[in-house]
Amino acid sequence: MPDNSDTPEKSDTTPGSGPDASRPTRSSAGEIATAVLIIVAIGGLAWLAVELIRFFLLVFAAVVIAAVFDAIASWLCRVTGMPRWLGLTLSVTGLFALFAGAFLLFGSQITNEFETIRATVPQAVQSVEQFLNQYGMGDKARELVETGSQDISRILSSAGGFALAAGSGIADFVLVVVGAIFLASDPATYRRGLLMLMPARAEPTTARALDDSGKGLRGWMMGQAVSSLVVGALTWLGLELLGVPAAGGLAVVAGLLDVIPMVGPVIAGVPAALLAFTVSPMTALWTVLLFLGIQQLQGNFLQPMIQKQAVNVPPAVLLFAVLACGLLFGFIGVLLAAPLTIVLFVTVQRVYVEAILGKSVEVGGSS
């Protein structure tokens, strides 16, 4: 028989076997490290985005104001043929001169009427309480008054903090206006820079989204300015006819709150109805009907006009956008809810619906 004692044993070369099989290879360790780094980077960017959310909102506010400056400057240059820098200068100085002139002409009167509102509201609350007492609902009114008094006391105790916040708000406003002037001075440069960050195949879609967003913002601002003026004028005329105190101040409040879609006219009607109670309950009822009529006009005529000039955003989307922006970002979010919704609506239509899904879309205000 042959001697097989010197025959070398067959080694087990099956992949994955042997004492080092459980150890990760160099390539798998590198993949794990890369994945960890990506997760950490994504988490860091998410944390940074949350921390800088107020900064992003201020930048967006500057973009909105820059759209106004750009629209006025472009119109002046188109009509008169003046250079761009001169048209922008006239648009900025003209807007500030308009607001300054209105304050000089009506500032003292409006200030006195706001003082009247402040002094009359407690009397109005007492009038409402006496009226509800006649129907056995005075206890509920007193509970509401006590709750409101406690809230006012807490607000007054934090007056120093609010003063600092007001100072910060003024500084933010100045920075936003200055940033808007820089953006409006040469918007093509910033547009070109943003497009350079996009992949080559995404540039056409991004360019269309930017153009539609700019047109939508300009249309919204022009339509909103008309809407605020109409709402303010109708409020002043109606309250004057009803004999409600401080009609001018209440009209200013209504015109400013008209910037908040759907909810603004309702909020503006609360102090007007309270002051109307100091005249008579019937005057308060007519005041409520007046604001309901103005809200219907705003919702059925003025708001569609704005959407025709800007982007046809469904009313329910705007309403929930105001609620979401208020919960997430506070008061500044409520103010920017409408233009922010317009930009997001256009972006979703152009990027997701048109580019990704391949469906044709028609963005209102883009023509």
ABEGO torsion letter per residue (X at the ends): XBBAAABBBBBBABBGBEAAAABBBAAAAAAAAAAAAAAAAAAAAAAAAAAAAAAAAAAAAAAAAAAAAAAAAAAAAAAAGBBAAAAAAAAAAAAAAAAAAAAAAAAAAAAAAAAAAAAAAAAAAAAAAAAAAAAGAAAAAAAAAAAAAAAAAAAAAAAAAAAAAAAAAAAAAAAAAAAAAAAAABAAAAAAAAAAABBAAAAAAAAAAAAAAAAAAAAAAAAAAAAAAAAAAAAAAAAAAAGBBGAAAAAAAAAAAAABBGAAAAAAAAAAAAAAAAABAAAAAAAAAAAAAAAAAAAAAAAAAAAAABBBBBAAAAAAAAAAAAAAAEAAAAAAAAAAAAAAAAAAAAAAAAAAAGBBBBBBGAX
